[in-house]
Amino acid sequence: MDNLRFFIRGGFFLRLYLVSVSDNIWGADPDEKIRIAANWLSLSAPRPLFISNLWLPLHLYFLALTIKIFNNLAIVPRIAHVLIGCISLIPFYSLTRIIFGKKAALYSTLLFIFYPLHVLCSIVTLSEILFLLFLLVFIYSYLKYIETNKSIFFSAAIISFILSSSVRYEGLVLIPIITAHLILNGRKKKALVFFMSQCFF
C-alpha cells in the first residue's frame, strides 16, 4: 500500500507538470465549458438550473464552483481535475481488489496511474474524469451490496449513480441493465427503488 501511495503521488505531480506545460485543449470542449460556467456565474440570481442545452449540469457546476472559490479560469479548474483523477484511483484499486485480489489490484492501479488516456482526461476540463470517479464508486458500492446485502452500500450505489448520470448521458444506459440484474438476483423491491430513484432525478 505504501508503494501505491508513492506512485499515486508520482502520478499527481506528473499531471501537475503536464498542466504547467500544456494548454487546455482537446477539441473545443474544455475551454467552451469553462466559458459557459463563467458566463453562468456572471448572471444575476436566481440563475437558471440548467447551464447548457447540450451538456448535463453537474460537471459545469463543478467548474463554476472552482472558478467562484479561486477566481481563476486558466489553471485552478485543471488542477481540480487532476485531483479528481487521482482520487478516482482509490475506488479503482478497491474495485479491482474485490474482483481480482490485492496483488492484481496493485499492479492494475500502477498501470492505470500512467495510462495515457487517464492522464490526458485528468489535465483538461472535460467531464470524463468526474464521470469515471462516480462510476467507479457506483460499481464498487453495487458489488459490495450484492456481496453483503447491506443497505449502506445500496444507498451509496444509488447516490453515486445519480451523480454519474448528472455528468454524462452514458450513465443512463446502465439503468435498465442494473435494474434487470437486481431482478434476476431476487431483489425486486431494490430494483424498483433503484429504477424509480434514477427516473426521479
N, C-alpha and C positions, 0 to 999 in steps of 0.2 A: 504493500500500500504506500510505503514511503517513496518507492520508485515511481509509482503512478503520480503522486503529488509533484514530484520533481519534474516529470515530463509534462504535466498539465501546466506548471509554471513556465516551463520552456516554451510550450505552445502559446501561452498567453503573451509572453514577451516577443515571440516571433510575430504574432499578429499585430502587436503594437508597433513593431518595427515596420511591418508592411503598410500599416496605416500611415506612418510618417513619410513613406517614400512613394505613395501611390495616390491616385485620385479616386473619388467616389463614383466609379464608372463601371457599370455592367449593363450596357444599353442605356436607355434614358431613364429607366425607372428609379434608381436610387436618388438622384438629385430631384426628380419630379416629386417623389414622395416627401422629401424634406420641404420643398416649396409649398406643397399642399398643406402640410402640417403647420408650417409657419403662417401661411395665409389664414388658416382656421383660427390660430391663436390671436391673430390681429383683429378678428371680428368682435363686435360688441356682444356682450352677454344678453340674453341666452344664445349660445352658439348652437347651430344645427347638430343633431345627434350623429348623423352620418356625414362624414367629412368628404367622401368621394362617391361618385356614382359607379366607379369602376372597381375600387378595392374595398375589401372588408375593413371595418374601422379599427380593430384593436391594435394593429401594428402602427397605424397612423396616430392613435392615441399615445402609444409608447414613444414615438418620435416627438410628438408635441410635448410630452412630459419632460423629456431630456432637454428640449430647447427651452422650455419655460424655466426649468430649475437652473440651468447653467448659462442661458442666454448665448448659446453658441450653435451655429448651424453647420459648421465645417467639420470639426474634429470630434466633439463630445458624442453626437449620435453614433458615430462609427465606433468609438471606444465602448459605448454601451452595447453595441452588437458584439464586440469582442468578448465582453463579459458574459453575455448570453450564450455565445458559442462555447466558452469554457465551462459554464455551468451545465450546459447540455451534456457534457462528457460524464457527469455524475450519474444521471439516470441511464445513460448508455451503458456504463460499466455495471450498474446494478441490474439492468435488464439482461445483459449477456451473461452475468454471473448466475442468475437463477435458471437460465436456459442451458448454458454450456459448462458452467463451473468456473471457479475462481481463476485458474491459470489461463484458460481460453479468454475469459473476460479481460484479464490484464493485457494480454497480447493484442486482442482486438481493439481495446481502447488506445493503446500505444499507436497502433496503425491509424486509428480514426483521428487522433490528435493532429497528425500531419497529413491527413487525406486532403489533397489539393482542393477539392470542391468544398469541403467543410471549412478550410482555411479561407477560401475566397468568399463564401457566404458570410463569414464572421467579420469581414473587414469592410463590407459595403452595407448600405442601409436598405437591404432587401428584407422581405418578410420571411424568407425561408428558414432562417436560423431560429427565429422566435417560434415559428410553427413546429420546427423539429423539436425544440425543447418541450413544448406542451404535449406533442405526440408521443415522445419517449416516456414522459411522466404518465401519460394515459396508458400506454401499453404495459408498463411496469405495474401500475396500480391494478389494472384489469387482470393481469396474470396472477398477481398476489391475491386478488379477490377470488378468482377461480380456485386457487390453491388452498386458501384458508377460510373462505366464506365469511370473512369479516367485513362488516358494513363500512368501516372506515376506509378500506381500500376501494370499495364500490363508490363511495362518495367522492373520493379523490379522483377516481376514473371519470366520473360524470363531470366534475368541475374542470379537470384538465382537458377533457374532450370539448366541452363548450368553449373553452379558451382557444383551443387549436382551430375550431371551426369558425371562430371570430377573427382569425388571422388570415386563413386561406380557404378557398372553396373546396380544395381537395379533401378536407376533413369530412365534408358532408357525405362523401362516397362510402365512408365506413359505417354510417348509421344503420343501414339495413343489414350489413354483414355482422356487426356486433349484436344487433337485435336477434338475428337468426341464430347466432352462436349461443346466446343466453337461453333461447327457447329450446334448442337441441340439448343443452345441458340441464334441462329440467328446471330452469329458473324463469318461468313465465312472468311472474309478478315483477321481477327485476328487469326483464326485457321490456315490459310496459313502462316501468319507471324510467328506464334509460331512453326509450323512444320518445316518450312524452316530454322529458326534460330537454331533449335536443330540439323538438318541434317548438317548444315554448320559447326557447332562446334564439 
